[in-house]
Amino acid sequence: MKLWRRFRGLTGAVCMVTSLAGCVSNFGYTPNADMTLAAAENTDYLEFCAGSGIRMKPHFAADVSGGIGGHAAFFLNGACRDPNVNYPTLRMCDQLPPDVVQGAGVSMDGNFSNANWTVTAGRSFFYDGGVAAGEPFTQARYLQMERDAEKLGILNGLVFRPELYADKPAGMSDQDYRYDISVGTDYGIGLARGRYCARVPVSRPQMLRMVNFLNAKNEEYAGARHFDGSILQNNCVHLSHNALAACDILNPWPTDQFWPYAVFSFPVPKNDFVNIMRRTNDTKMDDLVALFHDQPARALLMEYGRLPSEPGALATAYVVHAPNDVFDTKVALIFYDDPPIGSYLRHFNAIFSEPRYTNRIANLTYFASLYAGLDAARKPLAAWETQVPATEQAAFARFYADYYARLTALRGDISAALAGSSIPVG
């Protein structure tokens, strides 16, 4: 995230103040990831990616190098860039003509002054800039990709912060410079960054809720209000996290907190990758009263008919594109953890060592066993009601019924999927 470039002196201070370990780590982890994610393409999902730092090789006109904080961006399968609006705007894909490029890559960028985020149409250009796997990423291919990005209008309607142009090379147009400093952050992310990604299936109503939330965020700055991101108080992790909170997958993450509080609730892409994977795979499911009082879990079930941990939330990892003449492929990524009691590193390692987090069949098998155990240990409603205030017992009774109805439906879907059915789980 380019906000790291603007606030790079703050990173060391935060590490020192909070006594956090692992402030810098190389992106050298080799996961056992199932890259196919079979059956997921027919499912609406948000794919959150924690991208590494970015280093451009010497002798290029603009320096788009960014710091060790990395960048959080995400891809929406089921939402599309609205081609009828000359400003970053999302629509549900099924509300647009079928020839519209499917899917939307969303990225918040501190370079913008009149928008919170921009959107790239299509998965391939968002992650790969249209460069094929194994294709050499040369300087000529880099320039061609920028021309293609301009044709796609990724930055249409956006105003960049005026101070950025002080670094514009002589003889370069403002338009070319804007696209130059957006590579690796707003499009072509995988050409410049390694990334850890969490793909979270959602229902169509959930996707619509996220689309409305994101459009509203941009509308805040489309008029007179000036967007000014902050590494601690309003960065790219806040946007992706709160998009998932908008449809009750996560708790909201407040922005613009008083900075001493924000330091101890520091939004870091790699940490939130772990948060998302744990929420969608490891939420404790056997205490119905605790789930009932877990506000996102309660809303998720009673509004969308879904459980907080369901099959299909899988992790993948991608190294920087190679061969690469433009960006350094040896990159680093911050990972914060508290040395005495920290658990993020342990959870992160588990994600890429236990196949249930990365392999669809192992994931389905795990949830089949989990749900069978939950069903077998089912207690009658009366056994739980005494733990709920009388004023909430009617709502809890509905929650209880919805919980077991969803459990039954998921068990059937999982059995069909494991038996070779084409029914996608999620």
HELIX and SHEET records of a PDB file:
HELIX    1   1 LEU A    3  ARG A    6  1                                   4    
HELIX    2   2 ARG A    8  THR A   18  1                                  11    
HELIX    3   3 ALA A   40  ASN A   42  5                                   3    
HELIX    4   4 CYS A   93  GLN A   95  5                                   3    
HELIX    5   5 ARG A  123  ASP A  128  1                                   6    
HELIX    6   6 GLN A  139  LEU A  152  1                                  14    
HELIX    7   7 PRO A  162  ASP A  167  5                                   6    
HELIX    8   8 ASP A  174  ASP A  180  1                                   7    
HELIX    9   9 ILE A  189  LEU A  191  5                                   3    
HELIX   10  10 ARG A  204  GLU A  219  1                                  16    
HELIX   11  11 CYS A  236  ALA A  246  1                                  11    
HELIX   12  12 TRP A  259  VAL A  263  1                                   5    
HELIX   13  13 PRO A  269  ASP A  282  1                                  14    
HELIX   14  14 LEU A  288  HIS A  293  1                                   6    
HELIX   15  15 GLN A  295  TYR A  304  1                                  10    
HELIX   16  16 TYR A  344  ILE A  351  1                                   8    
HELIX   17  17 PRO A  355  TYR A  357  5                                   3    
HELIX   18  18 ARG A  360  ALA A  376  1                                  17    
HELIX   19  19 LEU A  381  GLU A  385  1                                   5    
HELIX   20  20 ALA A  390  GLU A  392  5                                   3    
HELIX   21  21 GLN A  393  LEU A  418  1                                  26    
SHEET    1   A 2 SER A  25  ASN A  26  0                                        
SHEET    2   A 2 ALA A 332  LEU A 333 -1                                        
SHEET    1   B 6 THR A 118  ALA A 121  0                                        
SHEET    2   B 6 ALA A 104  SER A 107 -1                                        
SHEET    3   B 6 HIS A  71  ASN A  77 -1                                        
SHEET    4   B 6 TYR A  45  GLY A  51 -1                                        
SHEET    5   B 6 ARG A 195  PRO A 201 -1                                        
SHEET    6   B 6 LEU A 314  TYR A 318 -1                                        
SHEET    1   C 2 ALA A  79  ARG A  81  0                                        
SHEET    2   C 2 LEU A  90  MET A  92 -1                                        
END                                                                             
